[in-house]
Amino acid sequence: MPKVTFIAFDGAEQTAEVPVGENVMRGALYNGVDGIVGECGGGLSCATCHCYVDEAWVAAVGGPSSQAEEELLESAATEVRPNSRLSCQIELTGALDGLVVHTPETQY
């Protein structure tokens, strides 16, 4: 199972195993990761799973997967950066084993 490391705003790290085919948001929720809320359950209708993909992983993960994701990112509670993504839209593959994402200071 691929591992994802979540780095909180305060620098605390938590690594979780996330099944291939699952998204980063659900991996965070299933493993009790603070900083990812996922209020809409991954329905692409909120921005409470906003994260920053670590610079080392930006090329592998890629940018927003749809116009809907781009539009929702505009409503994120924290600064949107070039490496911003909604974690519900990042599906885990074997190639993303070791992925590192940073959580923003707040989701609200």
N, C-alpha and C positions, 0 to 999 in steps of 0.2 A: 504494500500500500504506500502511495506517495506520502511524504511528510511535508507539512507546511509549517513554517515558523511565523508566528504573529508577534510583532514587536509593538508594544503599547506606546502611547504618547510619552509616558514617563520612562521608557527604556526597558521595561520588564518584558521578558520573552517567554513564550509558551509554544511548544512544538506539538503538533497533533498529526496523527495518521488519518488520512482522508481517502476513502475508496475511489478508485478510478471511476470516472463518470459522474461523481458527485461534485457539487460546486463548493467553492471556498467558504461561502457564507454558511452553508449547512455544516460543513466541517467545523467551523468556529462554534456554531450553536450546539452541536452534538458534544463538543469537548469543553463547553463552559468558558470559552474565550471572552474576556471582557473587551468591550470596544466595538463589537459587531452586534447590532441589534436585530436586523432582519425583520422589521415590523410587518412587512407584507408577505413574509414567508417565501420570498424569492419570486414574487409575481411581477416584478419589474414595475412597481407602482409607488415606490418610495425611494429614499436614498439613505436609509439607515444602515446600510451595509457598505457604505463608502470606505474605501481603503486606498492606500498608496502602494503600488507594486514597487518593490525594491529595484533600484536602478539596474542591478545586475540581472534582473529577470524581465525587464520591460520588453526586450526583443522577443523573448520566448512567449510571453503572455499576449503581447500585442495591445492595441488600443481598444476603445469601446467597440463592442460587437454589433451595435445597431444605433440608429438615430435615436431611438427611445432611450437607450442608455446615456447617450450624450446629453439629451434633454433633461433627464433626471439628475445627472451629475450637476447641472446648473442649479439645482435646488438643494444641494448638499449643505449641511449646516456649517461646514468648515471649508477652508480654502481648497479650490479645485486646482490641481496641478497637472502638468502633462502626463504624469504617471498615475493619475486617479482612475480608479475603476470601481464599479459596483461588484462586490465580491460574489453576488449571486449569479453573475454573468461569466465567471471564470470557472470553467469545467476542468477538473483534474484529469490529467493524462500521466502516463509514465514519464513523459518528457518533463513534467513539472515537479518531479520528485526533488524536494529540497527548496521549493518555492518559499520566498520570504515576502511578507506583506506587512505594512505598517498601518496601525489604526490611528485615526485622527483623535484629537482631544475630546471631541464630543460628536454624537450623531444627531443631536437635537439643537 
